[in-house]
């Protein structure tokens, strides 16, 4: 089973691709940034992309380059833009939360 929570530092610098066309996906947390905050403890206030200091405004759907599965990371709106197709390196202190609602917020909010 894939981890529900992963820290970039666990594997060294983590490279991800921002997934396109995911805005139609919904979760029980109300927004994807709230999903990330609920799953990670929410201690990050800036974008997770190395070299960006924008505010963490959205929960971005990302896929690590060398792993399977979708995760949520805190991004600014600019780094999460649909046109951003480059490979992005995340700050090593960033926690990623699985985007699979049935394994995460559906369980968190069920009780």
C-alpha positions in Angstrom: 0.0 0.0 0.0 1.3 3.5 -0.8 1.8 5.9 2.1 -1.0 8.3 2.8 1.6 10.9 3.8 5.1 11.4 2.4 7.7 13.9 3.1 10.0 15.0 0.3 13.0 14.7 2.6 12.3 11.0 3.0 13.6 10.4 -0.5 15.9 13.4 -1.1 14.8 16.2 -3.5 11.4 15.3 -4.8 10.5 16.1 -8.4 6.8 16.2 -9.4 4.6 17.0 -12.3 1.6 19.2 -11.8 -1.4 17.2 -13.0 -3.7 18.8 -15.5 -7.5 18.7 -15.5 -8.0 17.8 -11.9 -10.2 20.8 -10.8 -13.4 18.7 -11.3 -12.3 16.3 -8.5 -13.8 17.1 -5.1 -13.0 16.1 -1.6 -14.8 16.1 1.8 -12.6 18.8 3.2 -14.1 21.6 1.2 -10.9 22.4 -0.8 -7.7 20.7 -1.7 -5.6 23.1 0.4 -7.8 22.1 3.4 -7.3 18.5 2.4 -3.6 19.0 2.6 -3.8 20.9 5.9 -5.9 18.2 7.5 -3.6 15.4 6.3 -0.3 17.1 7.0 -0.9 19.2 10.0 -0.7 22.3 7.8 2.4 24.0 9.0 3.5 25.4 5.7 2.4 28.9 4.4 4.4 29.3 1.3 4.4 27.4 -2.0 6.3 24.1 -1.9 8.1 24.7 -5.2 11.8 25.4 -4.7 12.6 29.0 -5.6 9.0 30.2 -5.1 8.0 32.3 -2.1 4.3 32.8 -3.1 1.6 32.0 -0.6 0.3 28.4 -0.4 -3.2 29.2 -1.7 -4.2 25.9 -3.4 -3.7 22.2 -2.9 -2.1 21.1 -6.2 -2.6 17.6 -7.5 0.9 16.3 -8.2 2.5 13.1 -9.3 6.1 12.3 -8.2 8.2 11.6 -11.3 9.5 8.3 -10.0 6.4 7.1 -8.1 2.8 6.1 -8.8 -0.2 7.8 -7.3 -1.5 11.3 -7.0 -0.7 13.5 -4.0 -1.6 17.0 -2.8 1.0 19.7 -2.2 0.6 23.3 -1.2 1.2 25.6 -4.2 0.7 29.2 -5.1 -1.8 29.8 -7.9 1.0 30.6 -10.4 2.8 27.3 -9.9 -0.5 25.4 -10.0 -1.5 27.0 -13.3 -2.8 24.6 -16.0 -0.1 25.7 -18.4 2.7 24.6 -16.0 4.0 21.4 -17.5 7.6 21.4 -16.3 9.0 19.1 -13.7 9.1 20.9 -10.4 11.4 20.3 -7.4 9.7 20.6 -4.0 11.2 21.9 -0.9 12.5 18.9 1.1 10.4 19.8 4.1 7.2 19.5 2.2 4.6 16.8 3.3 2.6 15.3 0.5 -0.9 13.9 1.3 -2.5 11.3 -0.9 -5.3 12.6 -3.1 -7.3 9.4 -2.9 -10.4 10.6 -1.1 -11.6 7.1 -0.1 -8.3 6.5 1.8 -8.1 10.0 3.3 -10.9 12.5 4.0 -13.7 10.0 3.6 -12.2 8.2 6.5 -11.2 11.4 8.5 -14.8 12.8 8.3 -16.7 9.5 8.7 -16.4 9.4 12.5 
